Amino acid sequence: MAVSKVPQNSKLIITVENGVNAKGQPVQRQRSYKNVKVSAADADVYAVAQKIADLQTHAVIGISRQDEGNLMNA
């Protein structure tokens, strides 16, 4: 049985270091940006993420993309 994935939506997630907690451990926060075009190339999404990261006051420690889709019987 052949199964194919039909892309539905995608979002960009930028993880930043947001200081330290009472124990001195780093605190991380995620900034999510929805409605990324599913057809957008990863390099283009990363380039946009870097531009957004330049605007952050906190240190960026990670950039990721989360894609969702439906599985269909081909």
N, CA, C, O and CB atoms as a CASP TS submission, in Angstrom:
PFRMAT TS
TARGET T0000
AUTHOR 0000-0000-0000
METHOD Language model
MODEL 1
PARENT N/A
ATOM      1  N   MET     1       0.849  -1.167   0.000  1.00  0.00           N
ATOM      2  CA  MET     1       0.000   0.000   0.000  1.00  0.00           C
ATOM      3  C   MET     1       0.898   1.235   0.000  1.00  0.00           C
ATOM      4  O   MET     1       1.791   1.359   0.837  1.00  0.00           O
ATOM      5  CB  MET     1      -0.968  -0.004   1.221  1.00  0.00           C
ATOM      6  N   ALA     2       0.660   2.128  -0.926  1.00  0.00           N
ATOM      7  CA  ALA     2       1.422   3.375  -1.017  1.00  0.00           C
ATOM      8  C   ALA     2       0.695   4.469  -0.244  1.00  0.00           C
ATOM      9  O   ALA     2      -0.515   4.651  -0.378  1.00  0.00           O
ATOM     10  CB  ALA     2       1.628   3.796  -2.499  1.00  0.00           C
ATOM     11  N   VAL     3       1.449   5.178   0.554  1.00  0.00           N
ATOM     12  CA  VAL     3       0.898   6.267   1.357  1.00  0.00           C
ATOM     13  C   VAL     3       1.665   7.537   1.005  1.00  0.00           C
ATOM     14  O   VAL     3       2.890   7.522   0.884  1.00  0.00           O
ATOM     15  CB  VAL     3       0.988   5.954   2.897  1.00  0.00           C
ATOM     16  N   SER     4       0.937   8.623   0.845  1.00  0.00           N
ATOM     17  CA  SER     4       1.589   9.900   0.573  1.00  0.00           C
ATOM     18  C   SER     4       1.148  10.930   1.613  1.00  0.00           C
ATOM     19  O   SER     4       0.071  10.835   2.201  1.00  0.00           O
ATOM     20  CB  SER     4       1.261  10.393  -0.863  1.00  0.00           C
ATOM     21  N   LYS     5       2.010  11.900   1.812  1.00  0.00           N
ATOM     22  CA  LYS     5       1.728  12.960   2.777  1.00  0.00           C
ATOM     23  C   LYS     5       1.281  14.206   2.026  1.00  0.00           C
ATOM     24  O   LYS     5       1.940  14.645   1.083  1.00  0.00           O
ATOM     25  CB  LYS     5       2.973  13.261   3.660  1.00  0.00           C
ATOM     26  N   VAL     6       0.160  14.771   2.451  1.00  0.00           N
ATOM     27  CA  VAL     6      -0.351  16.014   1.878  1.00  0.00           C
ATOM     28  C   VAL     6      -0.102  17.125   2.903  1.00  0.00           C
ATOM     29  O   VAL     6      -0.744  17.152   3.953  1.00  0.00           O
ATOM     30  CB  VAL     6      -1.890  15.897   1.510  1.00  0.00           C
ATOM     31  N   PRO     7       0.826  18.042   2.605  1.00  0.00           N
ATOM     32  CA  PRO     7       1.144  19.104   3.560  1.00  0.00           C
ATOM     33  C   PRO     7      -0.079  19.977   3.867  1.00  0.00           C
ATOM     34  O   PRO     7      -0.847  20.323   2.970  1.00  0.00           O
ATOM     35  CB  PRO     7       2.280  19.973   3.018  1.00  0.00           C
ATOM     36  N   GLN     8      -0.246  20.327   5.145  1.00  0.00           N
ATOM     37  CA  GLN     8      -1.379  21.151   5.564  1.00  0.00           C
ATOM     38  C   GLN     8      -0.946  22.521   6.061  1.00  0.00           C
ATOM     39  O   GLN     8      -1.474  23.539   5.612  1.00  0.00           O
ATOM     40  CB  GLN     8      -2.161  20.445   6.647  1.00  0.00           C
ATOM     41  N   ASN     9       0.006  22.557   6.977  1.00  0.00           N
ATOM     42  CA  ASN     9       0.497  23.841   7.482  1.00  0.00           C
ATOM     43  C   ASN     9       1.897  23.686   8.045  1.00  0.00           C
ATOM     44  O   ASN     9       2.383  22.575   8.258  1.00  0.00           O
ATOM     45  CB  ASN     9      -0.449  24.404   8.556  1.00  0.00           C
ATOM     46  N   SER    10       2.527  24.808   8.277  1.00  0.00           N
ATOM     47  CA  SER    10       3.903  24.820   8.756  1.00  0.00           C
ATOM     48  C   SER    10       4.087  26.036   9.652  1.00  0.00           C
ATOM     49  O   SER    10       3.427  27.059   9.473  1.00  0.00           O
ATOM     50  CB  SER    10       4.918  24.836   7.569  1.00  0.00           C
ATOM     51  N   LYS    11       4.995  25.914  10.624  1.00  0.00           N
ATOM     52  CA  LYS    11       5.305  27.072  11.464  1.00  0.00           C
ATOM     53  C   LYS    11       6.790  27.104  11.785  1.00  0.00           C
ATOM     54  O   LYS    11       7.474  26.080  11.784  1.00  0.00           O
ATOM     55  CB  LYS    11       4.478  27.043  12.765  1.00  0.00           C
ATOM     56  N   LEU    12       7.258  28.293  12.056  1.00  0.00           N
ATOM     57  CA  LEU    12       8.644  28.551  12.400  1.00  0.00           C
ATOM     58  C   LEU    12       8.729  28.727  13.906  1.00  0.00           C
ATOM     59  O   LEU    12       7.914  29.432  14.502  1.00  0.00           O
ATOM     60  CB  LEU    12       9.193  29.802  11.653  1.00  0.00           C
ATOM     61  N   ILE    13       9.714  28.089  14.519  1.00  0.00           N
ATOM     62  CA  ILE    13       9.896  28.193  15.968  1.00  0.00           C
ATOM     63  C   ILE    13      11.321  28.674  16.243  1.00  0.00           C
ATOM     64  O   ILE    13      12.295  28.067  15.796  1.00  0.00           O
ATOM     65  CB  ILE    13       9.617  26.818  16.678  1.00  0.00           C
ATOM     66  N   ILE    14      11.421  29.769  16.983  1.00  0.00           N
ATOM     67  CA  ILE    14      12.722  30.301  17.387  1.00  0.00           C
ATOM     68  C   ILE    14      12.816  30.166  18.901  1.00  0.00           C
ATOM     69  O   ILE    14      11.968  30.679  19.633  1.00  0.00           O
ATOM     70  CB  ILE    14      12.909  31.803  16.928  1.00  0.00           C
ATOM     71  N   THR    15      13.850  29.474  19.364  1.00  0.00           N
ATOM     72  CA  THR    15      14.067  29.274  20.797  1.00  0.00           C
ATOM     73  C   THR    15      15.116  30.278  21.276  1.00  0.00           C
ATOM     74  O   THR    15      16.197  30.393  20.699  1.00  0.00           O
ATOM     75  CB  THR    15      14.516  27.802  21.104  1.00  0.00           C
ATOM     76  N   VAL    16      14.769  30.999  22.343  1.00  0.00           N
ATOM     77  CA  VAL    16      15.673  32.002  22.897  1.00  0.00           C
ATOM     78  C   VAL    16      15.975  31.687  24.355  1.00  0.00           C
ATOM     79  O   VAL    16      15.182  31.046  25.044  1.00  0.00           O
ATOM     80  CB  VAL    16      15.069  33.412  22.767  1.00  0.00           C
ATOM     81  N   GLU    17      17.125  32.146  24.808  1.00  0.00           N
ATOM     82  CA  GLU    17      17.477  32.020  26.225  1.00  0.00           C
ATOM     83  C   GLU    17      16.974  33.271  26.917  1.00  0.00           C
ATOM     84  O   GLU    17      17.335  34.392  26.560  1.00  0.00           O
ATOM     85  CB  GLU    17      19.033  31.830  26.436  1.00  0.00           C
ATOM     86  N   ASN    18      16.127  33.053  27.923  1.00  0.00           N
ATOM     87  CA  ASN    18      15.437  34.176  28.569  1.00  0.00           C
ATOM     88  C   ASN    18      15.902  34.345  30.009  1.00  0.00           C
ATOM     89  O   ASN    18      15.079  34.429  30.921  1.00  0.00           O
ATOM     90  CB  ASN    18      13.915  33.968  28.529  1.00  0.00           C
ATOM     91  N   GLY    19      17.208  34.394  30.220  1.00  0.00           N
ATOM     92  CA  GLY    19      17.741  34.573  31.566  1.00  0.00           C
ATOM     93  C   GLY    19      17.977  33.255  32.284  1.00  0.00           C
ATOM     94  O   GLY    19      18.132  32.207  31.656  1.00  0.00           O
ATOM     95  N   VAL    20      18.002  33.325  33.607  1.00  0.00           N
ATOM     96  CA  VAL    20      18.229  32.139  34.439  1.00  0.00           C
ATOM     97  C   VAL    20      17.178  32.099  35.546  1.00  0.00           C
ATOM     98  O   VAL    20      16.620  33.126  35.931  1.00  0.00           O
ATOM     99  CB  VAL    20      19.673  32.142  35.044  1.00  0.00           C
ATOM    100  N   ASN    21      16.922  30.892  36.050  1.00  0.00           N
ATOM    101  CA  ASN    21      15.958  30.745  37.141  1.00  0.00           C
ATOM    102  C   ASN    21      16.670  30.906  38.484  1.00  0.00           C
ATOM    103  O   ASN    21      17.853  31.244  38.520  1.00  0.00           O
ATOM    104  CB  ASN    21      15.242  29.367  37.065  1.00  0.00           C
ATOM    105  N   ALA    22      15.965  30.670  39.575  1.00  0.00           N
ATOM    106  CA  ALA    22      16.520  30.840  40.923  1.00  0.00           C
ATOM    107  C   ALA    22      17.694  29.908  41.201  1.00  0.00           C
ATOM    108  O   ALA    22      18.546  30.213  42.035  1.00  0.00           O
ATOM    109  CB  ALA    22      15.442  30.610  41.956  1.00  0.00           C
ATOM    110  N   LYS    23      17.740  28.775  40.507  1.00  0.00           N
ATOM    111  CA  LYS    23      18.835  27.816  40.700  1.00  0.00           C
ATOM    112  C   LYS    23      20.025  28.099  39.779  1.00  0.00           C
ATOM    113  O   LYS    23      21.015  27.367  39.794  1.00  0.00           O
ATOM    114  CB  LYS    23      18.330  26.398  40.461  1.00  0.00           C
ATOM    115  N   GLY    24      19.924  29.152  38.987  1.00  0.00           N
ATOM    116  CA  GLY    24      21.013  29.506  38.085  1.00  0.00           C
ATOM    117  C   GLY    24      20.989  28.756  36.757  1.00  0.00           C
ATOM    118  O   GLY    24      21.938  28.847  35.978  1.00  0.00           O
ATOM    119  N   GLN    25      19.924  28.023  36.495  1.00  0.00           N
ATOM    120  CA  GLN    25      19.811  27.278  35.240  1.00  0.00           C
ATOM    121  C   GLN    25      19.186  28.165  34.166  1.00  0.00           C
ATOM    122  O   GLN    25      18.309  28.976  34.463  1.00  0.00           O
ATOM    123  CB  GLN    25      18.970  25.990  35.438  1.00  0.00           C
ATOM    124  N   PRO    26      19.636  28.014  32.916  1.00  0.00           N
ATOM    125  CA  PRO    26      19.077  28.854  31.848  1.00  0.00           C
ATOM    126  C   PRO    26      17.597  28.550  31.596  1.00  0.00           C
ATOM    127  O   PRO    26      17.165  27.399  31.658  1.00  0.00           O
ATOM    128  CB  PRO    26      19.871  28.656  30.554  1.00  0.00           C
ATOM    129  N   VAL    27      16.845  29.593  31.316  1.00  0.00           N
ATOM    130  CA  VAL    27      15.418  29.475  31.003  1.00  0.00           C
ATOM    131  C   VAL    27      15.252  29.708  29.506  1.00  0.00           C
ATOM    132  O   VAL    27      15.736  30.700  28.960  1.00  0.00           O
ATOM    133  CB  VAL    27      14.551  30.497  31.840  1.00  0.00           C
ATOM    134  N   GLN    28      14.559  28.776  28.852  1.00  0.00           N
ATOM    135  CA  GLN    28      14.331  28.893  27.415  1.00  0.00           C
ATOM    136  C   GLN    28      12.873  29.221  27.130  1.00  0.00           C
ATOM    137  O   GLN    28      11.972  28.754  27.825  1.00  0.00           O
ATOM    138  CB  GLN    28      14.735  27.599  26.697  1.00  0.00           C
ATOM    139  N   ARG    29      12.655  30.023  26.109  1.00  0.00           N
ATOM    140  CA  ARG    29      11.307  30.355  25.652  1.00  0.00           C
ATOM    141  C   ARG    29      11.257  30.136  24.149  1.00  0.00           C
ATOM    142  O   ARG    29      12.258  30.292  23.450  1.00  0.00           O
ATOM    143  CB  ARG    29      10.917  31.830  26.022  1.00  0.00           C
ATOM    144  N   GLN    30      10.082  29.775  23.667  1.00  0.00           N
ATOM    145  CA  GLN    30       9.912  29.572  22.235  1.00  0.00           C
ATOM    146  C   GLN    30       8.992  30.642  21.661  1.00  0.00           C
ATOM    147  O   GLN    30       7.945  30.959  22.225  1.00  0.00           O
ATOM    148  CB  GLN    30       9.353  28.168  21.945  1.00  0.00           C
ATOM    149  N   ARG    31       9.406  31.177  20.546  1.00  0.00           N
ATOM    150  CA  ARG    31       8.595  32.125  19.801  1.00  0.00           C
ATOM    151  C   ARG    31       8.128  31.400  18.540  1.00  0.00           C
ATOM    152  O   ARG    31       8.950  30.929  17.755  1.00  0.00           O
ATOM    153  CB  ARG    31       9.398  33.449  19.458  1.00  0.00           C
ATOM    154  N   SER    32       6.808  31.309  18.345  1.00  0.00           N
ATOM    155  CA  SER    32       6.246  30.586  17.207  1.00  0.00           C
ATOM    156  C   SER    32       5.631  31.550  16.202  1.00  0.00           C
ATOM    157  O   SER    32       4.966  32.518  16.571  1.00  0.00           O
ATOM    158  CB  SER    32       5.197  29.576  17.678  1.00  0.00           C
ATOM    159  N   TYR    33       5.861  31.270  14.943  1.00  0.00           N
ATOM    160  CA  TYR    33       5.312  32.064  13.846  1.00  0.00           C
ATOM    161  C   TYR    33       4.557  31.115  12.923  1.00  0.00           C
ATOM    162  O   TYR    33       5.156  30.295  12.228  1.00  0.00           O
ATOM    163  CB  TYR    33       6.443  32.840  13.068  1.00  0.00           C
ATOM    164  N   LYS    34       3.230  31.240  12.927  1.00  0.00           N
ATOM    165  CA  LYS    34       2.365  30.353  12.151  1.00  0.00           C
ATOM    166  C   LYS    34       2.242  30.827  10.707  1.00  0.00           C
ATOM    167  O   LYS    34       2.752  31.880  10.326  1.00  0.00           O
ATOM    168  CB  LYS    34       0.981  30.266  12.793  1.00  0.00           C
ATOM    169  N   ASN    35       1.558  30.022   9.930  1.00  0.00           N
ATOM    170  CA  ASN    35       1.214  30.337   8.538  1.00  0.00           C
ATOM    171  C   ASN    35       2.422  30.472   7.619  1.00  0.00           C
ATOM    172  O   ASN    35       2.419  31.290   6.700  1.00  0.00           O
ATOM    173  CB  ASN    35       0.425  31.607   8.491  1.00  0.00           C
ATOM    174  N   VAL    36       3.448  29.674   7.866  1.00  0.00           N
ATOM    175  CA  VAL    36       4.570  29.598   6.936  1.00  0.00           C
ATOM    176  C   VAL    36       4.092  28.772   5.738  1.00  0.00           C
ATOM    177  O   VAL    36       3.466  27.728   5.919  1.00  0.00           O
ATOM    178  CB  VAL    36       5.860  28.959   7.617  1.00  0.00           C
ATOM    179  N   LYS    37       4.375  29.222   4.542  1.00  0.00           N
ATOM    180  CA  LYS    37       3.955  28.475   3.350  1.00  0.00           C
ATOM    181  C   LYS    37       4.593  27.096   3.368  1.00  0.00           C
ATOM    182  O   LYS    37       5.801  26.969   3.568  1.00  0.00           O
ATOM    183  CB  LYS    37       4.338  29.236   2.049  1.00  0.00           C
ATOM    184  N   VAL    38       3.791  26.070   3.160  1.00  0.00           N
ATOM    185  CA  VAL    38       4.321  24.706   3.166  1.00  0.00           C
ATOM    186  C   VAL    38       5.269  24.478   1.999  1.00  0.00           C
ATOM    187  O   VAL    38       6.117  23.587   2.054  1.00  0.00           O
ATOM    188  CB  VAL    38       3.181  23.691   3.118  1.00  0.00           C
ATOM    189  N   SER    39       5.134  25.272   0.945  1.00  0.00           N
ATOM    190  CA  SER    39       5.995  25.123  -0.228  1.00  0.00           C
ATOM    191  C   SER    39       7.311  25.905  -0.103  1.00  0.00           C
ATOM    192  O   SER    39       8.172  25.801  -0.977  1.00  0.00           O
ATOM    193  CB  SER    39       5.250  25.578  -1.469  1.00  0.00           C
ATOM    194  N   ALA    40       7.472  26.680   0.965  1.00  0.00           N
ATOM    195  CA  ALA    40       8.686  27.480   1.150  1.00  0.00           C
ATOM    196  C   ALA    40       9.886  26.571   1.387  1.00  0.00           C
ATOM    197  O   ALA    40       9.803  25.593   2.130  1.00  0.00           O
ATOM    198  CB  ALA    40       8.518  28.464   2.331  1.00  0.00           C
ATOM    199  N   ALA    41      10.983  26.902   0.754  1.00  0.00           N
ATOM    200  CA  ALA    41      12.217  26.126   0.918  1.00  0.00           C
ATOM    201  C   ALA    41      12.770  26.339   2.334  1.00  0.00           C
ATOM    202  O   ALA    41      12.622  27.411   2.919  1.00  0.00           O
ATOM    203  CB  ALA    41      13.280  26.535  -0.156  1.00  0.00           C
ATOM    204  N   ASP    42      13.405  25.300   2.863  1.00  0.00           N
ATOM    205  CA  ASP    42      13.979  25.388   4.207  1.00  0.00           C
ATOM    206  C   ASP    42      15.002  26.520   4.306  1.00  0.00           C
ATOM    207  O   ASP    42      15.060  27.214   5.322  1.00  0.00           O
ATOM    208  CB  ASP    42      14.635  24.058   4.591  1.00  0.00           C
ATOM    209  N   ALA    43      15.802  26.710   3.264  1.00  0.00           N
ATOM    210  CA  ALA    43      16.810  27.774   3.276  1.00  0.00           C
ATOM    211  C   ALA    43      16.144  29.145   3.376  1.00  0.00           C
ATOM    212  O   ALA    43      16.656  30.033   4.058  1.00  0.00           O
ATOM    213  CB  ALA    43      17.689  27.700   2.009  1.00  0.00           C
ATOM    214  N   ASP    44      15.014  29.322   2.706  1.00  0.00           N
ATOM    215  CA  ASP    44      14.305  30.603   2.765  1.00  0.00           C
ATOM    216  C   ASP    44      13.703  30.838   4.149  1.00  0.00           C
ATOM    217  O   ASP    44      13.754  31.950   4.674  1.00  0.00           O
ATOM    218  CB  ASP    44      13.201  30.653   1.698  1.00  0.00           C
ATOM    219  N   VAL    45      13.139  29.795   4.732  1.00  0.00           N
ATOM    220  CA  VAL    45      12.565  29.902   6.082  1.00  0.00           C
ATOM    221  C   VAL    45      13.675  30.233   7.080  1.00  0.00           C
ATOM    222  O   VAL    45      13.485  31.056   7.976  1.00  0.00           O
ATOM    223  CB  VAL    45      11.837  28.577   6.489  1.00  0.00           C
ATOM    224  N   TYR    46      14.820  29.597   6.924  1.00  0.00           N
ATOM    225  CA  TYR    46      15.951  29.855   7.817  1.00  0.00           C
ATOM    226  C   TYR    46      16.445  31.299   7.673  1.00  0.00           C
ATOM    227  O   TYR    46      16.776  31.945   8.667  1.00  0.00           O
ATOM    228  CB  TYR    46      17.100  28.868   7.523  1.00  0.00           C
ATOM    229  N   ALA    47      16.494  31.799   6.439  1.00  0.00           N
ATOM    230  CA  ALA    47      16.938  33.179   6.209  1.00  0.00           C
ATOM    231  C   ALA    47      16.000  34.167   6.893  1.00  0.00           C
ATOM    232  O   ALA    47      16.456  35.147   7.483  1.00  0.00           O
ATOM    233  CB  ALA    47      17.015  33.481   4.698  1.00  0.00           C
ATOM    234  N   VAL    48      14.703  33.919   6.820  1.00  0.00           N
ATOM    235  CA  VAL    48      13.732  34.782   7.496  1.00  0.00           C
ATOM    236  C   VAL    48      13.918  34.683   9.012  1.00  0.00           C
ATOM    237  O   VAL    48      13.861  35.690   9.717  1.00  0.00           O
ATOM    238  CB  VAL    48      12.278  34.394   7.098  1.00  0.00           C
ATOM    239  N   ALA    49      14.139  33.473   9.502  1.00  0.00           N
ATOM    240  CA  ALA    49      14.348  33.273  10.943  1.00  0.00           C
ATOM    241  C   ALA    49      15.568  34.042  11.433  1.00  0.00           C
ATOM    242  O   ALA    49      15.552  34.601  12.530  1.00  0.00           O
ATOM    243  CB  ALA    49      14.510  31.780  11.260  1.00  0.00           C
ATOM    244  N   GLN    50      16.619  34.072  10.629  1.00  0.00           N
ATOM    245  CA  GLN    50      17.811  34.828  11.023  1.00  0.00           C
ATOM    246  C   GLN    50      17.526  36.323  11.094  1.00  0.00           C
ATOM    247  O   GLN    50      18.044  37.011  11.974  1.00  0.00           O
ATOM    248  CB  GLN    50      18.953  34.563  10.046  1.00  0.00           C
ATOM    249  N   LYS    51      16.715  36.826  10.182  1.00  0.00           N
ATOM    250  CA  LYS    51      16.341  38.250  10.225  1.00  0.00           C
ATOM    251  C   LYS    51      15.514  38.560  11.474  1.00  0.00           C
ATOM    252  O   LYS    51      15.697  39.597  12.113  1.00  0.00           O
ATOM    253  CB  LYS    51      15.548  38.641   8.956  1.00  0.00           C
ATOM    254  N   ILE    52      14.598  37.640  11.811  1.00  0.00           N
ATOM    255  CA  ILE    52      13.800  37.811  13.030  1.00  0.00           C
ATOM    256  C   ILE    52      14.708  37.719  14.259  1.00  0.00           C
ATOM    257  O   ILE    52      14.539  38.473  15.217  1.00  0.00           O
ATOM    258  CB  ILE    52      12.668  36.740  13.107  1.00  0.00           C
ATOM    259  N   ALA    53      15.671  36.796  14.227  1.00  0.00           N
ATOM    260  CA  ALA    53      16.595  36.615  15.349  1.00  0.00           C
ATOM    261  C   ALA    53      17.401  37.884  15.606  1.00  0.00           C
ATOM    262  O   ALA    53      17.726  38.192  16.753  1.00  0.00           O
ATOM    263  CB  ALA    53      17.540  35.439  15.078  1.00  0.00           C
ATOM    264  N   ASP    54      17.721  38.613  14.553  1.00  0.00           N
ATOM    265  CA  ASP    54      18.467  39.864  14.712  1.00  0.00           C
ATOM    266  C   ASP    54      17.670  40.899  15.506  1.00  0.00           C
ATOM    267  O   ASP    54      18.253  41.804  16.103  1.00  0.00           O
ATOM    268  CB  ASP    54      18.838  40.435  13.342  1.00  0.00           C
ATOM    269  N   LEU    55      16.349  40.772  15.517  1.00  0.00           N
ATOM    270  CA  LEU    55      15.492  41.714  16.234  1.00  0.00           C
ATOM    271  C   LEU    55      15.262  41.325  17.695  1.00  0.00           C
ATOM    272  O   LEU    55      14.718  42.116  18.465  1.00  0.00           O
ATOM    273  CB  LEU    55      14.164  41.825  15.531  1.00  0.00           C
ATOM    274  N   GLN    56      15.670  40.119  18.082  1.00  0.00           N
ATOM    275  CA  GLN    56      15.447  39.625  19.439  1.00  0.00           C
ATOM    276  C   GLN    56      16.428  40.280  20.407  1.00  0.00           C
ATOM    277  O   GLN    56      17.583  40.529  20.062  1.00  0.00           O
ATOM    278  CB  GLN    56      15.588  38.089  19.488  1.00  0.00           C
ATOM    279  N   THR    57      15.958  40.554  21.619  1.00  0.00           N
ATOM    280  CA  THR    57      16.859  41.079  22.643  1.00  0.00           C
ATOM    281  C   THR    57      17.568  39.945  23.377  1.00  0.00           C
ATOM    282  O   THR    57      18.619  40.159  23.981  1.00  0.00           O
ATOM    283  CB  THR    57      16.086  41.953  23.640  1.00  0.00           C
ATOM    284  N   HIS    58      17.003  38.745  23.328  1.00  0.00           N
ATOM    285  CA  HIS    58      17.602  37.583  23.988  1.00  0.00           C
ATOM    286  C   HIS    58      18.398  36.756  22.982  1.00  0.00           C
ATOM    287  O   HIS    58      18.163  36.835  21.776  1.00  0.00           O
ATOM    288  CB  HIS    58      16.513  36.712  24.656  1.00  0.00           C
ATOM    289  N   ALA    59      19.334  35.969  23.485  1.00  0.00           N
ATOM    290  CA  ALA    59      20.171  35.136  22.622  1.00  0.00           C
ATOM    291  C   ALA    59      19.347  34.009  22.003  1.00  0.00           C
ATOM    292  O   ALA    59      18.623  33.302  22.703  1.00  0.00           O
ATOM    293  CB  ALA    59      21.358  34.555  23.416  1.00  0.00           C
ATOM    294  N   VAL    60      19.463  33.849  20.693  1.00  0.00           N
ATOM    295  CA  VAL    60      18.768  32.773  19.982  1.00  0.00           C
ATOM    296  C   VAL    60      19.618  31.518  20.090  1.00  0.00           C
ATOM    297  O   VAL    60      20.804  31.531  19.760  1.00  0.00           O
ATOM    298  CB  VAL    60      18.500  33.149  18.479  1.00  0.00           C
ATOM    299  N   ILE    61      19.002  30.422  20.556  1.00  0.00           N
ATOM    300  CA  ILE    61      19.747  29.174  20.703  1.00  0.00           C
ATOM    301  C   ILE    61      19.238  28.064  19.781  1.00  0.00           C
ATOM    302  O   ILE    61      19.807  26.973  19.752  1.00  0.00           O
ATOM    303  CB  ILE    61      19.681  28.708  22.136  1.00  0.00           C
ATOM    304  N   GLY    62      18.172  28.340  19.031  1.00  0.00           N
ATOM    305  CA  GLY    62      17.688  27.319  18.110  1.00  0.00           C
ATOM    306  C   GLY    62      16.634  27.843  17.152  1.00  0.00           C
ATOM    307  O   GLY    62      15.824  28.701  17.503  1.00  0.00           O
ATOM    308  N   ILE    63      16.660  27.312  15.937  1.00  0.00           N
ATOM    309  CA  ILE    63      15.670  27.629  14.917  1.00  0.00           C
ATOM    310  C   ILE    63      15.152  26.310  14.372  1.00  0.00           C
ATOM    311  O   ILE    63      15.934  25.441  13.987  1.00  0.00           O
ATOM    312  CB  ILE    63      16.274  28.528  13.776  1.00  0.00           C
ATOM    313  N   SER    64      13.827  26.160  14.339  1.00  0.00           N
ATOM    314  CA  SER    64      13.261  24.924  13.806  1.00  0.00           C
ATOM    315  C   SER    64      11.997  25.230  13.004  1.00  0.00           C
ATOM    316  O   SER    64      11.405  26.305  13.102  1.00  0.00           O
ATOM    317  CB  SER    64      12.950  23.928  14.947  1.00  0.00           C
ATOM    318  N   ARG    65      11.621  24.245  12.218  1.00  0.00           N
ATOM    319  CA  ARG    65      10.406  24.342  11.413  1.00  0.00           C
ATOM    320  C   ARG    65       9.568  23.109  11.724  1.00  0.00           C
ATOM    321  O   ARG    65      10.078  21.989  11.755  1.00  0.00           O
ATOM    322  CB  ARG    65      10.730  24.451   9.866  1.00  0.00           C
ATOM    323  N   GLN    66       8.284  23.327  11.952  1.00  0.00           N
ATOM    324  CA  GLN    66       7.382  22.222  12.264  1.00  0.00           C
ATOM    325  C   GLN    66       6.322  22.144  11.168  1.00  0.00           C
ATOM    326  O   GLN    66       5.532  23.068  10.977  1.00  0.00           O
ATOM    327  CB  GLN    66       6.722  22.407  13.674  1.00  0.00           C
ATOM    328  N   ASP    67       6.325  21.013  10.451  1.00  0.00           N
ATOM    329  CA  ASP    67       5.368  20.790   9.367  1.00  0.00           C
ATOM    330  C   ASP    67       4.321  19.785   9.801  1.00  0.00           C
ATOM    331  O   ASP    67       4.624  18.825  10.510  1.00  0.00           O
ATOM    332  CB  ASP    67       6.083  20.303   8.092  1.00  0.00           C
ATOM    333  N   GLU    68       3.083  20.009   9.372  1.00  0.00           N
ATOM    334  CA  GLU    68       2.000  19.072   9.620  1.00  0.00           C
ATOM    335  C   GLU    68       1.365  18.690   8.289  1.00  0.00           C
ATOM    336  O   GLU    68       1.330  19.486   7.351  1.00  0.00           O
ATOM    337  CB  GLU    68       0.945  19.678  10.587  1.00  0.00           C
ATOM    338  N   GLY    69       0.872  17.477   8.224  1.00  0.00           N
ATOM    339  CA  GLY    69       0.244  17.024   6.998  1.00  0.00           C
ATOM    340  C   GLY    69      -0.665  15.842   7.258  1.00  0.00           C
ATOM    341  O   GLY    69      -0.618  15.221   8.319  1.00  0.00           O
ATOM    342  N   ASN    70      -1.489  15.544   6.275  1.00  0.00           N
ATOM    343  CA  ASN    70      -2.379  14.394   6.350  1.00  0.00           C
ATOM    344  C   ASN    70      -1.805  13.257   5.532  1.00  0.00           C
ATOM    345  O   ASN    70      -1.250  13.477   4.456  1.00  0.00           O
ATOM    346  CB  ASN    70      -3.792  14.754   5.860  1.00  0.00           C
ATOM    347  N   LEU    71      -1.937  12.043   6.037  1.00  0.00           N
ATOM    348  CA  LEU    71      -1.488  10.866   5.306  1.00  0.00           C
ATOM    349  C   LEU    71      -2.654  10.310   4.505  1.00  0.00           C
ATOM    350  O   LEU    71      -3.744  10.112   5.041  1.00  0.00           O
ATOM    351  CB  LEU    71      -0.914   9.792   6.270  1.00  0.00           C
ATOM    352  N   MET    72      -2.426  10.060   3.225  1.00  0.00           N
ATOM    353  CA  MET    72      -3.479   9.590   2.341  1.00  0.00           C
ATOM    354  C   MET    72      -3.046   8.292   1.665  1.00  0.00           C
ATOM    355  O   MET    72      -1.873   8.097   1.345  1.00  0.00           O
ATOM    356  CB  MET    72      -3.827  10.663   1.290  1.00  0.00           C
ATOM    357  N   ASN    73      -4.004   7.428   1.461  1.00  0.00           N
ATOM    358  CA  ASN    73      -3.755   6.200   0.717  1.00  0.00           C
ATOM    359  C   ASN    73      -3.700   6.563  -0.760  1.00  0.00           C
ATOM    360  O   ASN    73      -4.662   7.091  -1.318  1.00  0.00           O
ATOM    361  CB  ASN    73      -4.857   5.116   1.000  1.00  0.00           C
ATOM    362  N   ALA    74      -2.568   6.276  -1.382  1.00  0.00           N
ATOM    363  CA  ALA    74      -2.392   6.693  -2.783  1.00  0.00           C
ATOM    364  C   ALA    74      -3.048   5.761  -3.742  1.00  0.00           C
ATOM    365  O   ALA    74      -2.987   5.977  -4.953  1.00  0.00           O
ATOM    366  CB  ALA    74      -0.943   6.800  -3.124  1.00  0.00           C
TER
END
